[in-house]
Amino acid sequence: MKKKKIKDWMKKIVAVYYYHDYSLPAEEFQSLVRGSKVDYIISTTRELDEYLSGTTMYVLGQTENYRVWKVV
C-alpha cells in the first residue's frame, strides 16, 4: 500500500494543535486553518487559549474543561 505524503500546511497545523509546538506565528496558524475546511477549534489547554488569543479567532462558548474557538 502506498503511503500518502502529508502536506506541509497540515504538518504545521498538527504541530501546533496536537504537539503544542507554538513556534509557528499565531497569524500564520490562523491563515493555514482558514485555508482548510476547519470552522472551529476546541481548546483544552490554557497554552493553546493564549496562543489563539493572538489571532482574530474568538471564543464561541466554553465549559469548565474546554473552549470552542470560531475560525474567522
Secondary structure as UniProt FT lines:
FT   HELIX           8..17
FT   TURN            18..19
FT   TURN            22..23
FT   HELIX           26..35
FT   TURN            36..37
FT   STRAND          40..43
FT   HELIX           46..52
FT   TURN            53..54
FT   STRAND          58..62
FT   STRAND          67..70
//
